[in-house]
Amino acid sequence: MDKKEQIIKAAMKLLTERGVQATPMSAVAKAANTGMGTIYNYFATKEELINEIYLYIKRSEVHLIAKTMDADSSLKASFFGFYGAMVGFYFKYPESFAFMDQFHSSPIITETTRATGQQDFLPVISLVQQGQKDGIIKEMELDALLHFLAGTITTYVRWMQASGKENDPVYLERQMRLVWDAIKE
């Protein structure tokens, strides 16, 4: 792991545990086992660091999801693959989930950062758009549909974590069927 990634992971952990106000850059430097100068070589401000963590997580999600996307699969199978991969990612990386749960809608995340993160999800967006074009997925504003899907993932993971349950395949299958039934035409 390089210094930049070390800083990102240390900051992610501190920010989710303590919050923005209680996480000074000096605490991040200490947790990352690096100096303040090194941090400022990578990130001019705490807000810039938070936006970079957001993109780091988005890229990690996309990397995992790309492995599940199969052009020869049906739309439903592709959707289930994407949805299951997202849930699996958040169970595998709970600090990433905690960060996104806290910061996804935060005004700290800039519109530029959000747009960049969305660009990384073009394969998933294309999947949804193709489903709409083919009359398989409800015709509604894309942004509303994507927010709905993200909300169902977040709520499901929160519920499973609060219940002390692991990523149980039976519960996940039921969740995916519920969500699929909600978005299909």
N, C-alpha and C positions, 0 to 999 in steps of 0.2 A: 504494500500500500504506500503510495507516495504521500508527501507532506500535505498537499492540497486535500486529498481524500481523508487523511488523518484529521485535518481541521474540520472538514465537513461532518464527519461521523461524530467527533467530539461535540461540536456545536449542536448537532441534531439531538443528541442525548441530553445535553444541558437545557436546551430550549424547551424540549418536551417535558422535562422534569420541573424546571424552575419558571419558565415563561420568559418573555422577551426582556422585561424590565429588570428581572433578577439575574440576568445572564450577561455580565459585562465581558467585553472582548478579552480582558485579562484572565477570566475564568476559563474561557475557551482555549487560550494559549496554554494555560496550566494543564488542562485536561488533554490537550493534543500533544503535550510534552514538546512544546516549541516556544519560540520567543514571539513577542508582540510584533517585531519587525517582519518576521516571516508571515504572520497572518496578514499584515497590511500590504505585503508584496502581492498577495492573492486577492484580498478583499479590502476595498477602501473604507467600507462602513459595515455595520452589523446588518443593515437592510440588504446590502449587496450579498452578504454571506447567506442570509435567509433565502433570498431569491435563487442563489446558486444551489442550496440544499434542495429546494423545490424541483429544480431542473435535474439534479442528480437523481432524485427519486423517480421522476417521470421517465428519465432515460433507462433507469434500472427496470422499471415496470415494462417499458416497451421492449427491452432486450429479452425479458422473460416471455412476454406475450408473443413476440415474433416467432418463438420456437413452437407455439401452439397453432399458428395460422397455417392452414393447408388450403391451397387454392382449389383442390379437388373435392373438398368437403362441402356438404350442404350448408346453406346459410344458418340453419338452426344449430348444426354441429359446430360450425365456426363460432357462433355466438356463445354456445356452452363452453367451448375451449377458451375463448377470451375471458368470459366471466369467471370460470373456475381458476384460470391462471391469475387473475387479479386478486381474488380472494386468497388463493394460495400464497401469492407474493406477500400479502399483508400478514398472514400467519407466520410466514418464514422470517419476515423482517418487521417485527412489532414496533420498533422505533420509527420506521418509515411510516407505518400506519398512524402512529400517535402524532407525528409531525404533520402529515397531510390532514388528519382530522382537525388539528388545531389551526393550521395555516392556510388550508386550501381557499377559504373564503376571506382571508385577511386582506385588508388594504395594503399591507406591507408587500404583498406579491404584486408586482407591477403588471400592467396590461401587456407589456412587451414580453415579460416572462411567461405569462399565461398563454400568449400567442405562440411562443416558442414551444412550450409544453404541448400545446394542442397539435402543432405541426408534427411532433413525434408520434402522435396517435392517428396519423392519416390512414393507416391500414384498417383500424377499427372504425373510424369515421366513414371510410369508403364502404365497409361492410354494411353499416347501418343505412347509408344512402342507397346502396344497391338494393337492400331489402325494401326500402321505401319505393324505389323505382319499379321493382318487380311486384309491388302490391302485397308483400309479405309482412312488412312492418308498417305500423300506423303512420299515416301522413300527418306529420306535425312538425313544428319548428325543430330543427336539428339540435340547437342549443338546449331546448327544453328536454328533449329526449335524452341527451347526454347527461344533463344534470340529474334527471330521474334515475338513470342507470348508476351513476356515481353514488347517489343517495342510497340506493338499495344495497350497494356493496358496503358502504360505510356503516349503515344501520345493521346489516347482517353481521359484519365482523365485530362491531361493538357488542351486539347481543351475545354472540358466541363467547367472546372474551369475558363478559360480565357473568355469564352462566358457568364459566370455568370449563367450557367445552373446547375441545380441539376442533380442527377443521374436519368434522365428521362428514364422510362422503354421502351419507343418507340425508342429512340436513341440507348439505350443499345441493344435492340433486333436487330436493323439494324447492329450495329457494330459486334455483335456476328455472324450474318449471313455472313457478309463480311469476317470475319476472318476464319470462318468455310469453306467457299467456297475457300479461299486461301490455306488452308492446306489439304483439302480432296482430295483424288485421283480422 
